[in-house]
Each structure stands twice: as C-alpha cells, then as structure tokens.
C-alpha cells in the first residue's frame, strides 16, 4: 500500500468535508476493531444507501423525489435514469 502519508500539514478547504468525514469514520472503525467492538456497516441492513443517477425537475427536492433510488430494497438493481 505504500508508506503512510503525513497529513498533519495538509490544507483542506470546506469542500473537502467529505474527505475529512471519511477519514474520521475509517479511524473510528479501526479503533473499534482494535478494541474488539462491533465494526459499523458490516450488516447488510446498514448498507442500503447507495449511489444512483436520477434527473429531477428544478422544483423537486432530492430528499422527497430520489428516495426510491437512494433507499431501494435489498437485492434490487441500481436506478439510473
């Protein structure tokens, strides 16, 4: 995997919030594994949110009109429109 990178001098901006959140979640999962605790998102029921491609009209908010694609039932194909 290569050497561990020194991220202490990294300059992240507000748009990098997703990177920060992902790193935090990975560190928490590693700490839970080390402590012998439950690791998040290993249960299939917790993996129900997935990516989808849906084009909505301007007046439709994604939380109301994309739910069927983001939270689809297990064992169904991804939605792309």
C-alpha positions as CSV (number, residue, x, y, z in Angstrom):
1,X,0.0,0.0,0.0
2,X,3.0,2.3,0.3
3,X,4.3,4.5,3.1
4,X,1.9,6.2,5.5
5,X,1.5,9.8,4.4
6,X,2.0,12.7,6.8
7,X,-1.4,14.6,6.7
8,X,-0.6,17.0,9.6
9,X,0.4,19.8,7.2
10,X,-2.3,19.2,4.7
11,X,-4.5,22.2,3.8
12,X,-8.1,21.1,3.3
13,X,-10.8,23.6,2.4
14,X,-14.6,23.4,3.2
15,X,-15.3,21.5,0.0
16,X,-13.1,18.7,1.3
17,X,-15.5,17.9,4.2
18,X,-16.4,14.6,2.7
19,X,-12.7,13.6,2.8
20,X,-12.5,14.6,6.5
21,X,-15.7,12.7,7.3
22,X,-14.5,9.5,5.5
23,X,-11.1,9.6,7.3
24,X,-12.8,10.1,10.7
25,X,-15.2,7.1,10.0
26,X,-12.2,4.9,8.9
27,X,-10.3,5.8,12.1
28,X,-13.3,5.1,14.3
29,X,-13.8,1.7,12.6
30,X,-10.1,0.8,13.0
31,X,-10.3,1.8,16.7
32,X,-13.5,-0.3,17.2
33,X,-11.8,-3.3,15.5
34,X,-8.7,-2.9,17.7
35,X,-10.9,-2.8,20.8
36,X,-12.9,-5.9,19.7
37,X,-16.1,-3.8,19.3
38,X,-18.7,-4.0,16.6
39,X,-17.4,-2.5,13.3
40,X,-20.0,-0.3,11.7
41,X,-21.7,-1.0,8.3
42,X,-20.9,-4.8,8.1
43,X,-24.5,-5.7,8.5
44,X,-26.3,-5.8,5.1
45,X,-29.2,-3.8,6.5
46,X,-26.8,-0.9,7.1
47,X,-25.6,-0.9,3.5
48,X,-28.9,0.1,2.0
49,X,-27.9,3.6,0.9
50,X,-26.3,3.5,-2.5
51,X,-25.5,5.8,-5.3
52,X,-28.0,6.4,-8.1
53,X,-28.3,8.7,-11.1
54,X,-31.7,10.4,-11.2
55,X,-32.5,13.6,-13.1
56,X,-35.2,15.7,-11.3
57,X,-37.0,18.8,-12.2
58,X,-35.8,22.0,-10.6
59,X,-38.7,22.3,-8.3
60,X,-38.3,18.7,-6.9
61,X,-36.1,18.3,-3.9
62,X,-33.9,15.2,-3.9
63,X,-34.9,14.2,-0.4
64,X,-38.5,13.8,-1.5
65,X,-38.1,12.6,-5.0
66,X,-34.9,10.5,-5.1
67,X,-35.7,8.3,-2.0
68,X,-36.7,5.4,-4.2
69,X,-33.3,5.3,-5.7
70,X,-31.2,6.0,-2.7
71,X,-33.0,3.7,-0.3
72,X,-34.0,0.9,-2.7
73,X,-35.0,-2.5,-1.3
74,X,-32.2,-5.1,-0.9
75,X,-31.4,-7.3,-3.9
76,X,-32.7,-4.8,-6.5
77,X,-30.8,-3.3,-9.3
78,X,-29.4,0.3,-9.0
79,X,-31.5,3.1,-10.6
80,X,-30.2,5.1,-13.4
81,X,-32.5,7.5,-15.3
